[in-house]
């Protein structure tokens, strides 16, 4: 039986960088909303990882954040 090892990486950014990550064309004063969105995305990825690992012995997930320009 193989043991699944989960690794967590924390990235600290400035307020302007965090806002630009989600929408480079909009300036917002709601930092809390941005941080909440980032937390929700992380929680969804973790939930997906957990549900997949319960059905398979070895799981490899690669998440690459991309910035799309509208």
Backbone atoms as SQL, in Angstrom:
CREATE TABLE atoms (id INTEGER PRIMARY KEY, chain TEXT, resi INTEGER, resn TEXT, atom TEXT, x REAL, y REAL, z REAL);
INSERT INTO atoms VALUES
  (1, 'A', 1, 'UNK', 'N', 0.842, -1.186, 0.000),
  (2, 'A', 1, 'UNK', 'CA', 0.000, 0.000, 0.000),
  (3, 'A', 1, 'UNK', 'C', 0.883, 1.245, 0.000),
  (4, 'A', 2, 'UNK', 'N', 0.601, 2.150, -0.898),
  (5, 'A', 2, 'UNK', 'CA', 1.400, 3.360, -0.997),
  (6, 'A', 2, 'UNK', 'C', 0.722, 4.503, -0.249),
  (7, 'A', 3, 'UNK', 'N', 1.554, 5.343, 0.345),
  (8, 'A', 3, 'UNK', 'CA', 1.024, 6.482, 1.095),
  (9, 'A', 3, 'UNK', 'C', 1.099, 7.733, 0.233),
  (10, 'A', 4, 'UNK', 'N', 0.000, 8.463, 0.163),
  (11, 'A', 4, 'UNK', 'CA', -0.051, 9.689, -0.621),
  (12, 'A', 4, 'UNK', 'C', 0.453, 10.847, 0.228),
  (13, 'A', 5, 'UNK', 'N', 1.390, 11.587, -0.311),
  (14, 'A', 5, 'UNK', 'CA', 1.959, 12.712, 0.419),
  (15, 'A', 5, 'UNK', 'C', 1.498, 14.014, -0.225),
  (16, 'A', 6, 'UNK', 'N', 0.830, 14.843, 0.547),
  (17, 'A', 6, 'UNK', 'CA', 0.354, 16.124, 0.033),
  (18, 'A', 6, 'UNK', 'C', 1.308, 17.224, 0.466),
  (19, 'A', 7, 'UNK', 'N', 1.647, 18.099, -0.478),
  (20, 'A', 7, 'UNK', 'CA', 2.529, 19.205, -0.186),
  (21, 'A', 7, 'UNK', 'C', 1.789, 20.513, -0.377),
  (22, 'A', 8, 'UNK', 'N', 2.016, 21.449, 0.509),
  (23, 'A', 8, 'UNK', 'CA', 1.351, 22.744, 0.410),
  (24, 'A', 8, 'UNK', 'C', 2.390, 23.836, 0.240),
  (25, 'A', 9, 'UNK', 'N', 2.143, 24.743, -0.691),
  (26, 'A', 9, 'UNK', 'CA', 3.048, 25.857, -0.922),
  (27, 'A', 9, 'UNK', 'C', 2.301, 27.159, -0.694),
  (28, 'A', 10, 'UNK', 'N', 2.877, 28.014, 0.123),
  (29, 'A', 10, 'UNK', 'CA', 2.252, 29.302, 0.402),
  (30, 'A', 10, 'UNK', 'C', 3.022, 30.392, -0.325),
  (31, 'A', 11, 'UNK', 'N', 2.300, 31.219, -1.060),
  (32, 'A', 11, 'UNK', 'CA', 2.923, 32.311, -1.798),
  (33, 'A', 11, 'UNK', 'C', 2.394, 33.627, -1.248),
  (34, 'A', 12, 'UNK', 'N', 3.300, 34.480, -0.811),
  (35, 'A', 12, 'UNK', 'CA', 2.896, 35.775, -0.287),
  (36, 'A', 12, 'UNK', 'C', 3.087, 36.831, -1.376),
  (37, 'A', 13, 'UNK', 'N', 2.046, 37.619, -1.621),
  (38, 'A', 13, 'UNK', 'CA', 2.136, 38.681, -2.614),
  (39, 'A', 13, 'UNK', 'C', 1.652, 39.985, -2.005),
  (40, 'A', 14, 'UNK', 'N', 1.990, 41.081, -2.658),
  (41, 'A', 14, 'UNK', 'CA', 1.494, 42.368, -2.197),
  (42, 'A', 14, 'UNK', 'C', 0.039, 42.513, -2.613),
  (43, 'A', 15, 'UNK', 'N', -0.626, 43.523, -2.082),
  (44, 'A', 15, 'UNK', 'CA', -2.045, 43.725, -2.381),
  (45, 'A', 15, 'UNK', 'C', -2.272, 43.937, -3.869),
  (46, 'A', 16, 'UNK', 'N', -1.446, 44.755, -4.499),
  (47, 'A', 16, 'UNK', 'CA', -1.642, 45.026, -5.929),
  (48, 'A', 16, 'UNK', 'C', -1.395, 43.779, -6.768),
  (49, 'A', 17, 'UNK', 'N', -0.423, 42.959, -6.387),
  (50, 'A', 17, 'UNK', 'CA', -0.164, 41.723, -7.128),
  (51, 'A', 17, 'UNK', 'C', -1.329, 40.753, -6.988),
  (52, 'A', 18, 'UNK', 'N', -1.906, 40.668, -5.807),
  (53, 'A', 18, 'UNK', 'CA', -3.037, 39.772, -5.590),
  (54, 'A', 18, 'UNK', 'C', -4.238, 40.213, -6.418),
  (55, 'A', 19, 'UNK', 'N', -4.475, 41.511, -6.492),
  (56, 'A', 19, 'UNK', 'CA', -5.599, 42.015, -7.282),
  (57, 'A', 19, 'UNK', 'C', -5.340, 41.806, -8.768),
  (58, 'A', 20, 'UNK', 'N', -4.104, 42.020, -9.204),
  (59, 'A', 20, 'UNK', 'CA', -3.771, 41.835, -10.617),
  (60, 'A', 20, 'UNK', 'C', -3.867, 40.376, -11.037),
  (61, 'A', 21, 'UNK', 'N', -3.685, 39.464, -10.113),
  (62, 'A', 21, 'UNK', 'CA', -3.778, 38.041, -10.421),
  (63, 'A', 21, 'UNK', 'C', -5.172, 37.675, -10.897),
  (64, 'A', 22, 'UNK', 'N', -6.191, 38.294, -10.308),
  (65, 'A', 22, 'UNK', 'CA', -7.565, 37.957, -10.662),
  (66, 'A', 22, 'UNK', 'C', -8.122, 38.841, -11.771),
  (67, 'A', 23, 'UNK', 'N', -7.723, 40.092, -11.834),
  (68, 'A', 23, 'UNK', 'CA', -8.233, 40.980, -12.875),
  (69, 'A', 23, 'UNK', 'C', -7.253, 42.130, -13.068),
  (70, 'A', 24, 'UNK', 'N', -6.372, 42.038, -14.053),
  (71, 'A', 24, 'UNK', 'CA', -5.340, 43.056, -14.244),
  (72, 'A', 24, 'UNK', 'C', -5.880, 44.407, -14.702),
  (73, 'A', 25, 'UNK', 'N', -7.116, 44.474, -15.165),
  (74, 'A', 25, 'UNK', 'CA', -7.660, 45.725, -15.684),
  (75, 'A', 25, 'UNK', 'C', -8.542, 46.449, -14.676),
  (76, 'A', 26, 'UNK', 'N', -8.719, 45.873, -13.502),
  (77, 'A', 26, 'UNK', 'CA', -9.639, 46.476, -12.526),
  (78, 'A', 26, 'UNK', 'C', -8.931, 46.713, -11.201),
  (79, 'A', 27, 'UNK', 'N', -9.148, 47.882, -10.629),
  (80, 'A', 27, 'UNK', 'CA', -8.608, 48.196, -9.310),
  (81, 'A', 27, 'UNK', 'C', -9.727, 48.053, -8.289),
  (82, 'A', 28, 'UNK', 'N', -9.468, 47.292, -7.258),
  (83, 'A', 28, 'UNK', 'CA', -10.494, 47.082, -6.245),
  (84, 'A', 28, 'UNK', 'C', -9.918, 47.376, -4.868),
  (85, 'A', 29, 'UNK', 'N', -10.777, 47.836, -3.965),
  (86, 'A', 29, 'UNK', 'CA', -10.331, 48.106, -2.601),
  (87, 'A', 29, 'UNK', 'C', -10.687, 46.958, -1.671),
  (88, 'A', 30, 'UNK', 'N', -11.342, 45.946, -2.202),
  (89, 'A', 30, 'UNK', 'CA', -11.771, 44.825, -1.368),
  (90, 'A', 30, 'UNK', 'C', -10.713, 43.725, -1.364),
  (91, 'A', 31, 'UNK', 'N', -9.724, 43.869, -0.478),
  (92, 'A', 31, 'UNK', 'CA', -8.665, 42.868, -0.372),
  (93, 'A', 31, 'UNK', 'C', -9.221, 41.580, 0.223),
  (94, 'A', 32, 'UNK', 'N', -10.142, 41.715, 1.171),
  (95, 'A', 32, 'UNK', 'CA', -10.718, 40.540, 1.822),
  (96, 'A', 32, 'UNK', 'C', -11.429, 39.642, 0.820),
  (97, 'A', 33, 'UNK', 'N', -12.138, 40.246, -0.132),
  (98, 'A', 33, 'UNK', 'CA', -12.843, 39.469, -1.147),
  (99, 'A', 33, 'UNK', 'C', -11.846, 38.681, -1.997),
  (100, 'A', 34, 'UNK', 'N', -10.740, 39.314, -2.370),
  (101, 'A', 34, 'UNK', 'CA', -9.714, 38.648, -3.174),
  (102, 'A', 34, 'UNK', 'C', -9.100, 37.484, -2.400),
  (103, 'A', 35, 'UNK', 'N', -8.782, 37.713, -1.146),
  (104, 'A', 35, 'UNK', 'CA', -8.185, 36.654, -0.333),
  (105, 'A', 35, 'UNK', 'C', -9.163, 35.507, -0.119),
  (106, 'A', 36, 'UNK', 'N', -10.437, 35.820, 0.026),
  (107, 'A', 36, 'UNK', 'CA', -11.458, 34.784, 0.183),
  (108, 'A', 36, 'UNK', 'C', -11.558, 33.940, -1.077),
  (109, 'A', 37, 'UNK', 'N', -11.490, 34.592, -2.244),
  (110, 'A', 37, 'UNK', 'CA', -11.534, 33.864, -3.515),
  (111, 'A', 37, 'UNK', 'C', -10.352, 32.910, -3.622),
  (112, 'A', 38, 'UNK', 'N', -9.164, 33.373, -3.269),
  (113, 'A', 38, 'UNK', 'CA', -7.970, 32.531, -3.329),
  (114, 'A', 38, 'UNK', 'C', -8.103, 31.339, -2.387),
  (115, 'A', 39, 'UNK', 'N', -8.649, 31.568, -1.211),
  (116, 'A', 39, 'UNK', 'CA', -8.841, 30.486, -0.245),
  (117, 'A', 39, 'UNK', 'C', -9.845, 29.462, -0.758),
  (118, 'A', 40, 'UNK', 'N', -10.911, 29.939, -1.389),
  (119, 'A', 40, 'UNK', 'CA', -11.930, 29.038, -1.930),
  (120, 'A', 40, 'UNK', 'C', -11.352, 28.162, -3.028),
  (121, 'A', 41, 'UNK', 'N', -10.542, 28.745, -3.915),
  (122, 'A', 41, 'UNK', 'CA', -9.914, 27.977, -4.998),
  (123, 'A', 41, 'UNK', 'C', -9.013, 26.894, -4.406),
  (124, 'A', 42, 'UNK', 'N', -8.211, 27.255, -3.409),
  (125, 'A', 42, 'UNK', 'CA', -7.323, 26.283, -2.767),
  (126, 'A', 42, 'UNK', 'C', -8.120, 25.160, -2.118),
  (127, 'A', 43, 'UNK', 'N', -9.222, 25.504, -1.471),
  (128, 'A', 43, 'UNK', 'CA', -10.052, 24.497, -0.819),
  (129, 'A', 43, 'UNK', 'C', -10.664, 23.548, -1.840),
  (130, 'A', 44, 'UNK', 'N', -11.084, 24.072, -2.992),
  (131, 'A', 44, 'UNK', 'CA', -11.661, 23.226, -4.036),
  (132, 'A', 44, 'UNK', 'C', -10.627, 22.256, -4.593),
  (133, 'A', 45, 'UNK', 'N', -9.402, 22.716, -4.792),
  (134, 'A', 45, 'UNK', 'CA', -8.335, 21.847, -5.302),
  (135, 'A', 45, 'UNK', 'C', -8.043, 20.743, -4.284),
  (136, 'A', 46, 'UNK', 'N', -7.983, 21.111, -3.002),
  (137, 'A', 46, 'UNK', 'CA', -7.710, 20.129, -1.956),
  (138, 'A', 46, 'UNK', 'C', -8.820, 19.089, -1.878),
  (139, 'A', 47, 'UNK', 'N', -10.064, 19.523, -2.004),
  (140, 'A', 47, 'UNK', 'CA', -11.202, 18.600, -1.972),
  (141, 'A', 47, 'UNK', 'C', -11.142, 17.632, -3.145),
  (142, 'A', 48, 'UNK', 'N', -10.821, 18.148, -4.331),
  (143, 'A', 48, 'UNK', 'CA', -10.703, 17.302, -5.515),
  (144, 'A', 48, 'UNK', 'C', -9.586, 16.279, -5.336),
  (145, 'A', 49, 'UNK', 'N', -8.454, 16.721, -4.806),
  (146, 'A', 49, 'UNK', 'CA', -7.326, 15.820, -4.573),
  (147, 'A', 49, 'UNK', 'C', -7.710, 14.707, -3.607),
  (148, 'A', 50, 'UNK', 'N', -8.416, 15.066, -2.555),
  (149, 'A', 50, 'UNK', 'CA', -8.818, 14.075, -1.553),
  (150, 'A', 50, 'UNK', 'C', -9.782, 13.054, -2.136),
  (151, 'A', 51, 'UNK', 'N', -10.755, 13.509, -2.922),
  (152, 'A', 51, 'UNK', 'CA', -11.736, 12.579, -3.478),
  (153, 'A', 51, 'UNK', 'C', -11.108, 11.647, -4.511),
  (154, 'A', 52, 'UNK', 'N', -10.152, 12.136, -5.273),
  (155, 'A', 52, 'UNK', 'CA', -9.482, 11.290, -6.268),
  (156, 'A', 52, 'UNK', 'C', -8.585, 10.267, -5.564),
  (157, 'A', 53, 'UNK', 'N', -7.869, 10.706, -4.543),
  (158, 'A', 53, 'UNK', 'CA', -6.935, 9.806, -3.867),
  (159, 'A', 53, 'UNK', 'C', -7.647, 8.679, -3.132),
  (160, 'A', 54, 'UNK', 'N', -8.913, 8.863, -2.814),
  (161, 'A', 54, 'UNK', 'CA', -9.633, 7.803, -2.122),
  (162, 'A', 54, 'UNK', 'C', -10.007, 6.656, -3.067),
  (163, 'A', 55, 'UNK', 'N', -9.946, 6.893, -4.381),
  (164, 'A', 55, 'UNK', 'CA', -10.321, 5.839, -5.329),
  (165, 'A', 55, 'UNK', 'C', -9.124, 5.243, -6.062),
  (166, 'A', 56, 'UNK', 'N', -7.969, 5.904, -6.028),
  (167, 'A', 56, 'UNK', 'CA', -6.779, 5.378, -6.703),
  (168, 'A', 56, 'UNK', 'C', -5.602, 5.343, -5.738),
  (169, 'A', 57, 'UNK', 'N', -4.647, 4.471, -6.019),
  (170, 'A', 57, 'UNK', 'CA', -3.514, 4.330, -5.114),
  (171, 'A', 57, 'UNK', 'C', -2.457, 5.412, -5.333),
  (172, 'A', 58, 'UNK', 'N', -2.244, 5.824, -6.577),
  (173, 'A', 58, 'UNK', 'CA', -1.249, 6.852, -6.872),
  (174, 'A', 58, 'UNK', 'C', -1.918, 7.970, -7.655),
  (175, 'A', 59, 'UNK', 'N', -1.770, 9.201, -7.158),
  (176, 'A', 59, 'UNK', 'CA', -2.397, 10.351, -7.810),
  (177, 'A', 59, 'UNK', 'C', -1.344, 11.410, -8.070),
  (178, 'A', 60, 'UNK', 'N', -1.313, 11.909, -9.289),
  (179, 'A', 60, 'UNK', 'CA', -0.396, 12.991, -9.627),
  (180, 'A', 60, 'UNK', 'C', -1.195, 14.122, -10.253),
  (181, 'A', 61, 'UNK', 'N', -1.221, 15.267, -9.591),
  (182, 'A', 61, 'UNK', 'CA', -2.003, 16.406, -10.074),
  (183, 'A', 61, 'UNK', 'C', -1.078, 17.600, -10.263),
  (184, 'A', 62, 'UNK', 'N', -1.157, 18.206, -11.430),
  (185, 'A', 62, 'UNK', 'CA', -0.363, 19.390, -11.719),
  (186, 'A', 62, 'UNK', 'C', -1.313, 20.541, -11.998),
  (187, 'A', 63, 'UNK', 'N', -1.236, 21.583, -11.180),
  (188, 'A', 63, 'UNK', 'CA', -2.107, 22.744, -11.350),
  (189, 'A', 63, 'UNK', 'C', -1.253, 23.914, -11.798),
  (190, 'A', 64, 'UNK', 'N', -1.573, 24.463, -12.963),
  (191, 'A', 64, 'UNK', 'CA', -0.855, 25.619, -13.478),
  (192, 'A', 64, 'UNK', 'C', -1.809, 26.794, -13.616),
  (193, 'A', 65, 'UNK', 'N', -1.654, 27.808, -12.767),
  (194, 'A', 65, 'UNK', 'CA', -2.514, 28.984, -12.906),
  (195, 'A', 65, 'UNK', 'C', -2.166, 29.764, -14.166),
  (196, 'A', 66, 'UNK', 'N', -3.173, 30.164, -14.907),
  (197, 'A', 66, 'UNK', 'CA', -2.940, 30.932, -16.123),
  (198, 'A', 66, 'UNK', 'C', -3.723, 32.222, -16.072),
  (199, 'A', 67, 'UNK', 'N', -3.195, 33.233, -16.722),
  (200, 'A', 67, 'UNK', 'CA', -3.881, 34.516, -16.795),
  (201, 'A', 67, 'UNK', 'C', -4.426, 34.684, -18.204),
  (202, 'A', 68, 'UNK', 'N', -5.723, 34.798, -18.320),
  (203, 'A', 68, 'UNK', 'CA', -6.327, 34.981, -19.636),
  (204, 'A', 68, 'UNK', 'C', -6.695, 36.441, -19.822),
  (205, 'A', 69, 'UNK', 'N', -6.419, 36.963, -21.001),
  (206, 'A', 69, 'UNK', 'CA', -6.751, 38.355, -21.296),
  (207, 'A', 69, 'UNK', 'C', -8.034, 38.400, -22.099),
  (208, 'A', 70, 'UNK', 'N', -8.962, 39.197, -21.618),
  (209, 'A', 70, 'UNK', 'CA', -10.266, 39.287, -22.277),
  (210, 'A', 70, 'UNK', 'C', -10.259, 40.475, -23.216);
